[in-house]
């Protein structure tokens, strides 16, 4: 004999229970007015949870169904509830007997349960529910959670043999119980006591609540059931009818309120049984017991049952967790499992083949809700019942709803957890062939449906992004299942949206007016009255590739297209074969069952250096179904994007079509009509606008404070000057004819002078320019950049190109600008701090000068070459001339710097070193009076513009003597001797003009200058003598006549002489200073 005791819980639990009891008491008293009971009722115990039947929430057919234990040595255990309907309650408001029928509170109980000891063995008493509080079985008749009533009681129990097993069901005249049955009989005696009264159940209605649970172990094992054990697979469990004690009162032997039998007011009613029956009589046989009674039905012969009893049916086959799921449009199964694909899905694993998808682009059909998939949770083993099924997910985004028409079967515990009471297979709903124990047919088992819902709001962002491919598992557990647990693998694709369309329009409540679903083409043939129609989608997205991207809803078609339809293909056949997508792109967005389009091709949005080429092939389903219409909505196009539709044979079948300017259909919808049946494909060249950072390699702005010679770095959506150059101080100047003109619009291929303050523009939005030509067939743009004889300002492409790749189209037939002569004059750029410079590379965003000679007109033609030239240096011959010449470096106080050159080769053609026209007033410029950077005469004049004094002129290792004078006054500004490296500083000149005199004569420090020059009345002559000795200072006219100014001995030093010019005729005179064999001269002009 074994005895086990449940220890009494702590004092806090005791106090809380008393409080709960008082609250229940108050609530029950409030309900008295509607009560069907007016006197205390003898407590009833039941194993079925009902008076005259069974509680179908617990036992759908009135029986306990369980599989036998597994063969692996893991015994199966189950909890059997013992119910009580306790109305041992003082009904004080009973005007007749309320003052008399005062029941004693119940502080203890004791009863026995008989069972088949071969089938099962008690292992514990449990006083907590094994399922969630929201489960209907944990609630009373009023829907309120009720824990087992004995949860705070001390419980003890013992088991022993009981040969009276089955005698409860004997009727007079029945045969004796089989001795083998008696041998199997066992009894568990359960006692409980507490420090507070046993709580009553609902006092106004029948209300069976759980008193406690008996935990049993199943002794029979699968595959080990002998013939003599077969009766034990279907055996009764029942509460012994011989004794049920509450305190010291055995309700099975003693009538309730037996002490009042002789009471003058109530004794008669108690004695005649009108208030309380006598349990020792036939009529009182079932006092204190509740449940089924089938004595009067045919099942009594094979399955006798009386109140207080229930049958245990042990199945040799085990329930199996299973599913059913449909996959519309596909013949292959929606789930891989150990039956249809054991190599991929081992036992206990299900793999959902199609991912659960969420498309925030909202492209799905109205009858489809994305992010969801449904399946029916089943028990696949016939004549078994799957019990206590827990469904849980391991990822916060992997949520689900478990539902059933029988709502009491399912308890949803949150978005990622649920509990299912049972799932039946072929037990319920079998009609009259298999009724319940009281011969009533049962209702078919209600299905249990699981709706998986992938919730993107519950995804943990990765690097700030929720789009991605995720994997999670839904685990399904049941202690009765053959395979336990089962893990259901779910792949969730939170689609990354294409960029298009994105018009930026925000609507009320937030969000954008149009969803990001890509650019849709509708393709329609001419079959029948309305034609057949399909859709394809293309566009760009973050981190998309040229291959198929699952994250964007793409997949490779497994076979070639047949019948009407259209598909995108990668334009490179070798690439698509290498990537396993020879039959084109499919679309699984929002999912494979309800695709939005027939084909989808999304490319990398960050790949904006070149255009994206989308190749679409279509099948009109016969030549008679032409023409074919391709239709689109321009509101799908991003602002500034360029889209051109063309044939696949470089315009041989039909010309390139600007998709913003095609045939109007309605609203923003345009179309193109393909009539030639030989055309079965077309391509779309899609160029995205991009925002470029116009900075150099060091991160500094390419545009500088002051004047800049600029051009469009990209093709903008809006050509207005203050949209392109919002921080500019002025309208741009372009050069036309012989002067500068302000421009309202800035166009591709033209250079403009633009002025900035400290705030310059560093970002430009538009599409890259790969071509600038007058031919619209090249790229859909007609850029007529006309060039005139002489100097012209031009712009560059969006990519660097060598000046040697500049081309020209004819303006006058038969007359084309000679590129070699253009390059001979050079292509000139302009920098704010250095002025003009000769360029070998055309850089994006910069303007340049070029000269057309021989009186020729033409059009600029720039096409980005596929291969960049290696010889990107300037003309070597020109550079050699400059390298061998003396460089004059001119710098001013505003940090401007320019270089001019003086050559000793009189045969050099200095016209090849001509500079472009002088820039607008105020811009820095330095050049010789001949508009060149190179001079080969000994007497030259430098012209300056836009300078800030002082100005310095530096010469390194002078090849001759250089004297710098104010060209208007002849004031000597400085000298640099032959072989010297020196710079002179000039504080100012009359007209920003400096005369340069070059002489090979060695002066050895002897020099002479005069001021002013020209001379009207008199002039001051300054001269210096390096050594003591005899000197002469004379003036010579054109025929050699000499006029002596000074002659005599002089010590080394500087001297000044003033001579009178009133007696001299107008003309040029040579002033010559002589000291020994050394001389120095200066030309003086006399003006009358």
Secondary structure as UniProt FT lines:
FT   STRAND          2..6
FT   HELIX           11..30
FT   HELIX           32..34
FT   STRAND          44..46
FT   TURN            56..58
FT   TURN            60..61
FT   STRAND          63..67
FT   TURN            71..72
FT   STRAND          76..85
FT   TURN            92..93
FT   TURN            95..100
FT   STRAND          108..116
FT   TURN            117..119
FT   STRAND          120..126
FT   TURN            133..134
FT   HELIX           136..138
FT   TURN            141..142
FT   TURN            149..152
FT   STRAND          154..161
FT   TURN            163..166
FT   HELIX           167..169
FT   TURN            172..173
FT   HELIX           179..184
FT   STRAND          185..193
FT   STRAND          209..218
FT   TURN            222..223
FT   HELIX           227..233
FT   STRAND          234..246
FT   TURN            247..248
FT   STRAND          249..250
FT   TURN            251..253
FT   TURN            256..257
FT   HELIX           258..260
FT   TURN            261..262
FT   TURN            264..266
FT   HELIX           267..271
FT   TURN            272..273
FT   TURN            279..280
FT   TURN            283..288
FT   STRAND          289..290
FT   TURN            295..296
FT   HELIX           298..301
FT   TURN            307..308
FT   STRAND          309..315
FT   STRAND          321..324
FT   TURN            328..329
FT   STRAND          335..336
FT   TURN            338..340
FT   TURN            342..344
FT   TURN            347..348
FT   STRAND          349..352
FT   STRAND          356..358
FT   TURN            360..361
FT   TURN            366..367
FT   TURN            370..371
FT   STRAND          372..379
FT   TURN            382..383
FT   STRAND          384..393
FT   TURN            396..397
FT   STRAND          398..403
FT   HELIX           407..409
FT   STRAND          410..414
FT   TURN            415..416
FT   STRAND          417..425
FT   TURN            428..429
FT   HELIX           431..434
FT   TURN            437..438
FT   STRAND          448..454
FT   HELIX           456..458
FT   TURN            463..464
FT   STRAND          468..477
FT   TURN            479..480
FT   STRAND          486..494
FT   TURN            508..509
FT   STRAND          519..524
FT   TURN            528..530
FT   STRAND          533..541
FT   TURN            542..543
FT   HELIX           550..552
FT   STRAND          554..556
FT   STRAND          565..569
FT   HELIX           573..578
FT   TURN            579..580
FT   TURN            582..583
FT   STRAND          585..587
FT   STRAND          599..604
FT   TURN            605..606
FT   STRAND          612..619
FT   HELIX           623..625
FT   STRAND          628..633
FT   HELIX           634..636
FT   TURN            639..640
FT   STRAND          642..646
FT   TURN            650..651
FT   STRAND          657..658
FT   TURN            659..660
FT   STRAND          663..666
FT   TURN            667..668
FT   STRAND          669..674
FT   TURN            677..678
FT   STRAND          681..687
FT   STRAND          690..693
FT   TURN            697..698
FT   STRAND          706..710
FT   HELIX           721..724
FT   TURN            726..727
FT   STRAND          733..736
FT   TURN            737..738
FT   STRAND          739..742
FT   TURN            748..749
FT   STRAND          752..756
FT   STRAND          763..767
FT   STRAND          771..772
FT   HELIX           776..779
FT   STRAND          786..787
FT   STRAND          790..795
FT   STRAND          801..802
FT   HELIX           803..805
FT   STRAND          807..809
FT   TURN            813..814
FT   HELIX           819..825
FT   STRAND          827..831
FT   TURN            832..834
FT   STRAND          835..839
FT   STRAND          841..842
FT   TURN            844..845
FT   STRAND          846..852
FT   TURN            854..855
FT   STRAND          858..863
FT   HELIX           876..884
FT   STRAND          886..892
FT   TURN            893..894
FT   STRAND          897..902
FT   TURN            906..907
FT   HELIX           910..913
FT   TURN            921..922
FT   STRAND          925..928
FT   TURN            929..930
FT   STRAND          934..935
FT   STRAND          939..945
FT   STRAND          951..955
FT   STRAND          961..966
FT   TURN            967..969
FT   STRAND          972..976
FT   TURN            978..979
FT   STRAND          982..986
FT   STRAND          993..999
FT   TURN            1004..1005
FT   STRAND          1007..1011
FT   STRAND          1018..1025
FT   STRAND          1029..1036
FT   TURN            1038..1039
FT   STRAND          1042..1050
FT   STRAND          1053..1060
FT   TURN            1062..1063
FT   STRAND          1067..1075
FT   TURN            1076..1077
FT   STRAND          1078..1086
//
